[in-house]
Amino acid sequence: MKDKNRNMHEYRKIGVWQTAFIGDAVLTLPLLAALHQRHPEAEIHLWVRAGLEPLFAGQPGVHAVHGFDKRGTDRSLFSAMRLGRQIRAQGFDLWISAHRSLRSALVARSTGIATRIGYDTPWFNRMAYTTTVSRRFDQLEEIERLHQLLAPLGISLPAPQARLTLPQAEQDRAEKFWHENGLVGDRVLGVHPGSTWPTKCWLPEYFAKIIRKAANHGITVLVFGGPEETRLVADIIEKAGGTGRYVHNLAGRLSLVELAAAIGRLDACLTNDSGPMHLAWTQGVPLVSLFGPTVRKLGFFPRGEDSTVLEVELGCRPCGLHGPKRCPKRHHKCMKAITPDMVWDALAPLLDEEL
């Protein structure tokens, strides 16, 4: 680490950059909270991947949330530099980047902000930031890795609790949905069977068994999915016996922030290792999450007393940081070996259901 003598500076306008996936952005919440605690008068601006802005619009201490369309209009490296030059004129005096891509480094360097903090790898980061820190990937969990970015500011561990706060309007809409669909008073289980990475997904027939068992016990099940997961969800619900009084298909019907608000009202949630997993535990929702190609030890797991990670020990795990499209061993045992009985045993206590 270099440039250690800035920790007494009172910053007035702070930019935080995290344009990775939903979970990565959510895991940045403790960093944002710590910054706000240390600099309560500062304007804190958060940059996220385009489309995620509404998710963080109600976050305490965050002045504004900006989207960066790195898969669309901001795809080119020239766009990154152009954005950096635009930020340069906006009076920021501190820039913190939690993302380690070349594009992120170009944005940071182009801002010309006097204090720019980033990780010391990859190599080009050392030319983009005025202060660099070690990520310590093999020693720390992700929230603590992110907190290393605050060490040059004199902000030390432990990190604040990760807590997602949604705009009140979205919370009100979720409450209205509960009333309109007769869910008030029900025990409600949320199931999100999808993931960006196919090998992270538990078997559809296994999800179907859990949904059917929950419904048979009088537990209402909301099955979530994005627009690209509607066929998967329909197939699972068909295997479970179809929709009805206790089973509701919400795939493709909710925006991201609406999904988060609905998850926040659940009695329990079942997910793969995915973005919705982070939307659950950061709202204090009891959670069972299924880890296959990834492992808890990578540091991106759900925290809290009511968060359970189910995984089996295999010599081939983990097979990547995210999980490949296909099982490298062609057996997918990491998910097949997590049985519906194991999952129900973990879920039942969260729903006040006797085993």
C-alpha positions, -999 to +999 in steps of 0.1 A: +000+000+000+012+035-007+000+070+002-010+064+038-014+100+051-048+110+038-069+095+066-076+128+084-089+145+052-125+155+052-138+146+018-169+164+004-178+145-027-170+108-030-174+085-060-177+047-055-174+025-086-188-011-086-201-021-120-200-059-116-230-082-110-259-076-086-243-096-058-210-077-061-228-044-059-249-055-029-217-066-011-204-030-014-232-018+010-209-021+042-183+000+024-208+027+016-221+026+052-186+030+066-179+059+043-211+076+053-203+071+090-168+086+086-179+114+063-215+122+071-215+155+053-201+142+021-221+135-011-216+099-019-222+089-055-225+052-065-218+039-100-234+005-108-241-016-139-269+000-159-303-013-148-293-017-111-298+020-102-334+016-087-321-011-064-299+013-045-320+045-049-332+043-012-299+035+004-292+058+034-261+080+029-260+076-009-267+109-026-271+096-061-268+063-081-256+063-116-257+036-142-229+025-165-240+006-196-208-014-201-226-040-223-242-013-245-237+024-251-206+025-228-190-006-241-159+009-257-128+020-238-132+055-254-166+057-236-149+049-203-124+077-208-151+101-219-171+094-187-140+099-166-135+133-182-171+142-175-167+132-139-136+153-137-156+185-140-180+176-112-159+184-081-152+150-067-123+148-043-122+110-036-127+081-059-129+044-048-131+016-073-142-019-062-139-032-098-107-044-113-113-042-151-093-022-176-124-002-183-128+007-146-092+017-144-095+040-174-125+057-159-106+063-127-075+077-143-095+099-166-113+116-137-080+131-125-094+131-090-067+139-065-073+108-044-081+076-062-081+042-044-082+008-060-067-027-058-030-032-066-039-058-093-041-062-122-009-044-131-025-015-149-043-004-117-010+010-104-012+036-132-048+044-126-049+050-088-030+073-065-033+047-037-035+009-041-042-018-016-040-056-016-072-075-021-060-104+000-083-128-018-071-160-001-072-144+034-104-124+036-141-127+027-155-103+001-169-077+024-136-075+043-117-074+009-138-044-001-131-028+033-094-028+025-101+000+001-110+022+031-078+014+051-059+044+035-087+066+049-081+054+084-114+033+084-107-001+099-126-034+104-151-046+114-173-036+085-208-024+092-237-048+087-248-053+051-283-039+049-303-032+017-329-004+021-353-001-008-373+030-017-405+033+004-426+033-027-414-001-037-420-014-002-455-001-003-461-018-037-450-051-023-473-047+007-502-039-017-493-071-037-495-091-005-530-078+003-543-081-033-532-117-036-544-128-001-509-135+012-513-116+045-513-142+073-498-169+051-464-184+056-447-175+023-417-192+008-399-176-021-381-198-046-356-184-072-343-214-093-322-195-118-287-182-122-266-165-148-243-196-147-261-229-156-239-251-134-250-231-103-286-242-108-301-269-087-321-295-106-356-284-117-372-316-105-356-310-071-371-275-069-404-290-079-404-314-050-398-286-025-425-265-040-450-294-039-441-303-004-444-267+008-478-264-008-490-297+007-481-282+041-502-251+035-472-229+027-476-203-001-448-204-026-438-175-049-416-187-077-394-160-091-374-156-123-362-131-148-377-127-183-351-152-196-362-178-170-399-180-177-396-214-194-375-228-166-400-216-139-430-229-160-413-263-163-406-265-125-442-255-116-456-280-140-435-307-124-448-295-090-484-299-100-492-264-114-502-231-099-531-227-075-540-215-040-504-221-027-482-218-058-478-185-078-457-180-109-440-146-108-413-152-135-409-123-158-436-102-140-413-082-117-387-056-122-354-060-102-365-036-075-400-052-073-383-086-069-362-072-041-392-058-024-411-090-027-382-110-013-380-086+016-415-097+027-409-134+026-408-157+056-380-177+040-362-180+007-346-207-014-320-198-040-289-209-058-257-189-054-271-159-072-280-122-071-314-129-054-296-147-026-279-114-017-312-095-020-326-119+007-300-120+034-292-083+032-329-077+041-328-101+070-349-128+052-342-164+064-324-181+036-313-215+023-288-212-005-274-240-026-237-239-036-224-263-062-195-252-085-187-224-061-179-228-024-185-208+007-148-203+012-146-180-019-161-154+004-193-144-015-217-163+008-248-150+027-243-140+062-265-139+093-279-163+118-308-173+095-286-179+064-278-215+056-254-226+028-259-262+017-230-278-001-213-312-005-176-319-003-161-329-036-125-329-048-135-310-080-150-280-061-148-252-068-145-254-105-143-216-109-151-183-093-185-182-109-191-217-122-188-227-159-216-232-184-211-270-182-197-293-156-161-300-164-164-335-151-198-340-169-215-353-138-227-322-119-226-341-087-221-309-067-258-301-072-272-336-077-259-346-043-279-319-025-311-337-021-346-323-016-347-339+018-316-320+028-331-288+016-365-294+033-348-302+066-330-268+064-361-249+052-387-263+076-375-246+108-374-213+090-411-217+082-421-230+117-428-263+101-422-295+121-400-321+104 
